[in-house]
Each structure stands twice: as C-alpha cells, then as structure tokens.
Amino acid sequence: MNTELLEALELLEKEKDISKDALLEAIEQSLLQACKNHFGKADNVTVHIDPQTCEFGVFAQKTVVETVVDAIMEISLKDAQEISKKAGIGDSIQVEIHSREFGRIATQNAKNVILQKIREEERKVIYNQYFGKEREVVTGIVQRNLGKNVSINLGKTDAILSENEQVKGEVFRSTERIKVYILEVKDTPKGPRILVSRTHPELVKRLFESEVSEVRDGTVEIKSIAREAGSRTKIAVWSNDPDVDPVGACVGINGARVNAIVNELRGEKIDIINWNENPAIMIENALSPAKVIAVLADPDEKTALVVVPDYQLSLAIGKEGQNARLAARLTGFKIDIKSETQAREAGDSYDYEEDDEDFEEEDGFESEGYDEEMPEAFADEDAPIEEPEENEERESSGEDYRIEE
C-alpha cells in the first residue's frame, strides 16, 4: 500500500473538497505525460492505479521480435522471455516502466499536470458551490477596495461588489462583516467570478426570510417589494393562515424582527403593508402612512386617481416624491395624486365630502364649510344615484402629482 500517497489524497479531498477519483485521474495523466516527455511518445503506455491502496504501475505494450528496430514499441525475444518464458516471436507483452528512471524535466512536467488538475477541480468545486447560492444572501468579510469596487471574501473565494451595486454613502471598513446578495456567478478561465449586491430588492426579501420564521416556512408571503436602497423600502405581505397577522409577524415583538433587518441595512426605513388583490385597496395601503379619501383604479390601463385630504397631500407624495414613487412600483399602477380641493376644481365626478368628514373626525379635525344642503338624490333613499360616465374626461389642474411605475 502506498500509504504516503493515500494520506495526501485524503487530505486534499477533505480540505479542498476534490474527489479522490479526480485526483487519481490527474496522477494517471501526469504519468502518461512523463512517459511522453521521456520516450518521445506514449501511444502504447498504460497506467494502472488501485484506488483502494493507491499502488500504481506504468506498463508499455511491446511486440516480441528477433531484431529490435524501435525500442519503444518492440522487445527482443531474450528480454521478453525473462519476463515470461512462454513469450514467442510476434507475441505482445507488457513491460513495466519504472517512473524513477524519468528525467528531471519529465518529472517536473508530471508535477505541473497534477497541480493544474488540482486547480481546475478546485475552481469547479467553488463554481458549483456558489452557483447553487445564486439569488441568495451570504455573509462576507470586506477585504480591500479595488478602485471604486470592493472585494468581499466569501470564505473560499472573493466576490466583487461593484460601484453600481453599492448603497450611496455606505462606507465599508476592512475586516467588516456584511450581508450581500449574490447576483451572478460566472465561470471564467481564471476561476469563478462572483458579483454581489447591496441594493437589490431581493436582499430585503432574503433578510426577512432569514429573520421571520413565518416567511421562511411560507405562512406569510412577500408579494411585492419596492426599494430605494439606503433610503426606504415598501413591502406588501399576505398571510396564507387567517390566524396569522402578516404585518405583525414581520414586525415582531416590539419591532425586534424588522429592527434587526433595519440595522443590517444601516438605518434604511421599511414600510410593511397588507397586500390585497383589490387594486384600490392595495394602492390605498401602499400610500401609507398617508390617509386616502378615494381611489379610482383602472386595472386594464394600470392607472389610478387617488384623492387625499388637503393636509395629507405632501405626506402622500413624500419627500421628493418618494412615497408616491415607491407606491407606484409596489402596485404596478401609474398613480395620479390629487388633494380634495384639486379634485373638486378638476371636476372629477365623486362626492368626497362625506368621506373627508370621516377622515377629519378620525384625526381630530372638525369639518367646516360643508353645511350646504344635501342634494335630493341623496336625501331620498329610494331615488336613483347617478353614476359618473366612464369615458368622462378628467381635467388636470396642473398642481396634481402623477407618478409612473
């Protein structure tokens, strides 16, 4: 038994996760290459390796002749009978080749073949390992800055966090541990190239899956995500169990779960809302924390008119339009936000007065200036209510706010 070789192969298999069969194949190829370098050709050479004991032998298939013309391919009858007494002219016989007789150059070439095979197998193992983690979140250690890019060590290899995938204003310190989202794993001649991100919306989703057990087991689903990395994220959640509150499950006791994710994202605000298949309700929830009087949604055109109280207009739009922009991305609708006053001036056919009074009462406001007499059509319960025409043109006052997905 070749104990030394066996222990070396087992150590490589354990440390680098390279299969023993691949290493044995590399040794076989290296011996064939050494024979070719030593003899000039190796067409008649075979290598036999016992995978259990790692004992190996190199043999050349030679033809028995009276007069040897090609020593590599032929053997004399006298020499052949020393190996086998039954050998005769024209017979084919296996002649053992002693690898220790190889020259320094042939030995060095054999070594290089083995090392090259080990490197190739190692790259293949790393590629397969991280290719299976594509679209997942992993923890890495910040190594160094490569220009505007950052090198992140993931354990067995390094990943690249490009400038486009970094959150603006985020600064990394060397040896700092961060969570990153694996965007893509490419197989290149120099080894796997792994691209990671800190801005991808799926990063937030994966963080919730790791932090919230209900999301991980599928009880609570994250239906939609809209994110402006480093600033704010809105997620819409839905529960498959009527006894489980999806928002409460994601927030956790005293906000423990969501705060852990906020800390990982370095203070990025996260709004968690209830998902609803009704577009109007979904849009109303998406504009949270702003209160909404009415939503007129067109599912076919993917457009919606939203009316909010005058004092809620700036809150509904958000700083630099962020709240409305995220709501549009979250719902997939083009949203036109108007205050109640703007809606009235634009002539939109909807009675916001009654709804507005309800909102003002909820917020502690008293309704003023709405003492006009109720129209007869609304005073008489049996009287038909006139519906607004579907194709009626709505004029914009010029002060309303529109946002597209």
URFEN-V378197 format. One record per helix or strand. SS is the DSSP state (alpha for helix, beta for strand). FROM is the first residue (numbers start at 1). TO is the last residue. Records with the same first field share a line. If there is no record, write none. Layout:
# URFEN-V378197
SS: FROM-TO / FROM-TO
This chain:
# URFEN-V378197
alpha: 3-16 / 20-39 / 77-83 / 99-101 / 104-131 / 163-165 / 201-211 / 213-216 / 246-251 / 253-264 / 279-286 / 310-317 / 319-331 / 340-346 / 353-362 / 376-379
beta: 45-49 / 56-65 / 74-76 / 92-97 / 137-146 / 149-153 / 158-161 / 177-188 / 191-197 / 220-228 / 232-239 / 269-274 / 294-298 / 303-308 / 334-339 / 401-403
